């Protein structure tokens, strides 16, 4: 699971709220180099532009990454709250696009769903899908009174 602690391997901007998927996306991109995703992947670049809200014929995918050895694409789909099973089909459509349009022979395509929570339907859909992983994020917020 991606938690604030696992994202905060180094000093990062502290996330106070991911009210919109865009906030989550911005946070992950800004702090990519300090997340566990950076261990194996870089955000894909096309024409020197990061592949964020990357246009496909199936809609824009949130983040497209490529493994450091260039052997694998990673489709990342972000959900601000609870993810349901419908997101699995969405990620598979994006993965199919990447496989057909971008991947070269021998390059694999995998997916990740990042959401606040899941449900039993999503868990069941993912249980028969070997190439899509699920991560959760955690947001912390506290108030401290100054004396």
ABEGO torsion letter per residue (X at the ends): XBBAAAABABBBBBBABBABAAAAAAAAAAAAAABAAAAABBBBBBGGBBBBGBBBAAEBBABBBBBAAGABBBBBBBBABBBBAAAAAAAAAAAAAAAAAABBBGBBBBBBBBBABBBAAAAAAAAABAABBBBBBBBBBBBBBBX
